[in-house]
Amino acid sequence: MKKYQLMAPGPTPVPSEVLLAMARPMIHHRTPAYDALFREIRAGLKRLVQTIQDVLTPACTGTGAMEAAVTNTLSAGDSVIVVNAGAFAQRWLAIAKAFGLKVVELEAPHGDTVAPERIAQALKANPSVRAVLVQHSESSTGVLHDVRAYAQVTRATDAILVVDAVSSLGIAELPMDAWGVDVVVSASQKGLMLPPGLGLLALSDKAWAAAKRSTLPKFYLDLTEERKYAEKNEARFTPAVSIMVGLREVLRMIDAEGLPNVFRRHTRLSRATRAGAEALGLELFPKTTPSPALTAVLAPRGVDADRVVEAFAASHDITIDGGRGPTKGKIFRIGHMGYATETDVVIALSALEQVLAELGVPVDFGAGIRGAQKVFAERS
Amino acid sequence: MKKYQLMAPGPTPVPSEVLLAMARPMIHHRTPAYDALFREIRAGLKRLVQTIQDVLTPACTGTGAMEAAVTNTLSAGDSVIVVNAGAFAQRWLAIAKAFGLKVVELEAPHGDTVAPERIAQALKANPSVRAVLVQHSESSTGVLHDVRAYAQVTRATDAILVVDAVSSLGIAELPMDAWGVDVVVSASQKGLMLPPGLGLLALSDKAWAAAKRSTLPKFYLDLTEERKYAEKNEARFTPAVSIMVGLREVLRMIDAEGLPNVFRRHTRLSRATRAGAEALGLELFPKTTPSPALTAVLAPRGVDADRVVEAFAASHDITIDGGRGPTKGKIFRIGHMGYATETDVVIALSALEQVLAELGVPVDFGAGIRGAQKVFAERS
């Protein structure tokens, strides 16, 4: 017998309590039961996103929510800046291309980040830029971009800051209103510990003003319409009811733990995983601030990282993930976001030690776990 | 204690077996387990839609799938015919407007249908029309439109026939390839007995040829891209994993019952519900072929139909639905689609008798149920 462990950088495990809540009989979305559910969710999401704005919940995955952020605030021919330092930036680029936007690309090598000063310069050099599209946590590289500093730059301009927070919401501090982020884009299957299928979007007043000017065609993901219904606590179309039912449970769990504690937990798990990997002599991939959502590790010299991923699955029934694009075969990525605790880090590091040994890498068994335990032993 | 009964024309109840399958631990979508699941689903959906084409499964609800049918086969400025005889036709109109299509509207009063000859004439009069957008089952009126005859008309032209089968797939016979339907659009929460959040789309060769010419912008719901991945049995983006897990169970249930038997069951439930309503002296709303998915009934003279809906909820904890737009307050609608059996019809009619009496309508208790029982007693 092996216990299956989902430790990919998303989708992430769903707590049994949430799965069982979602397994309750289906309810209709125009009933008092759903009204109460939606009201509670709307209030909870405002606390989670730390905003006074309604957080919209269209039935789509993160990519749909990213597309909605673009199609609702921009028009064909508009110029945008894309901060490109990983695979999910490629998705911004693909969306921008599909909808006829002009792109000023600010590149950094995978594993690195783009300094806020470069954004400031690019905005100065391209005053027609209407939006800056970035990732907060770039889960393909394991890097956390400095969205707070980016927002300080965009706040002083007419451009809006659109943040892909798919793998940071409920994981890393991102107080939307306090920092001045204009669009927070997220999804259900990472920090929110839910099945994929629900998008999350919050827009600042500045972004809603941009939405008024936007002429890109949209209907299903028309956020202006969606908001009108949400403000009446009504669903515009049939919502993803079962995921909404799960979302209420998740928001209660997050409230019970306390949002600052949720962030602290992720930081600890992340630090412990990194300490464990380094104690095994491995090199971390990020050259800058690591994301607390996942740990990206360079495979040891001579080892194909995809073999590490395969051995996690074959020998331990653990799903982790490999690199994408330029990092394929070079890095492996261990998720510790959402429904993740110290026990998961111990499991992951124990498996890592065994996998490395299996692949012929000399390993001091227990060294990685010891590295993590030292972090856990610190006063929290 | 009351047992909650979801008898709306969607969302519909999800079988406990399916809910519990969906409550199993989350799996990753790039694993052998998901590969096997997706392969089984793709084969099962081809049997369900009766097509050789891949049936695509984007993470969205029915409206998203309707939008995708339009944005993937048409271009701004294209002319389309919309068969407008109910509230869901309004959705085709809204989508057409949002994406800059020219619309030739063929109207019929709610409760009625548009004869295929009118479509033939309109196509002759407007040879530039590229698509005919229709509902199969119009759940706002309880009417089943004659898609088979519509397809005979469109097959002889260059226009594609796009069918909203949201409340007919797995309910009413709709053999896509045999009839020559070009786009079948559906969703998870009606005949497929699943939570909302999954769209279904199948395109004929003629529709795929139209897709090649289509210039409307799209990314998240780009079906040409989606198909490339599906053909490799891969997910383009993170799929709605939990609903996909449920879908496998549902397809197994449908296979076990046999698709012809599934259609026969819906026809029987529909006939029995109509017989019951008529035995109570009520008038049915459809002036033409009724949909087997639901029964739309005119409220007795002097009774607001919305009071009937409210009394179903208040006195019996049963969710049915009222009219929309021009039929609001005039009709109530009882769903019997998907996970619905004779026992549900008995429950609905018993409650209907009690509700009518509660609202002051003279009722011969048992007469409605007797009407249904006579249908059930026929040799099936």
Interface residues (C-beta under 8 A of the other chain):
Chain A: Y4 L6 A8 G10 P11 T12 P13 V14 S16 L19 L20 M22 A23 R24 P25 M26 I27 H28 H29 R30 T31 A59 C60 T61 G62 T63 G64 M66 E67 A76 A94 I95 A98 F99 G100 A187 Q189 P195 P196 G197 L198 L216 P217 K218 F219 Y220 L221 D222 F237 T238 P239 A240 V241 S242 I243 A313 T319 D321
Chain B: Y4 L6 A8 G10 P11 T12 P13 V14 S16 L19 L20 M22 A23 R24 P25 M26 I27 H28 H29 R30 T31 A59 C60 T61 G62 T63 G64 M66 E67 A76 A94 I95 A98 F99 G100 A187 Q189 P195 P196 G197 L198 L216 P217 K218 F219 Y220 L221 D222 F237 T238 P239 A240 V241 S242 I243 A313 T319 D321
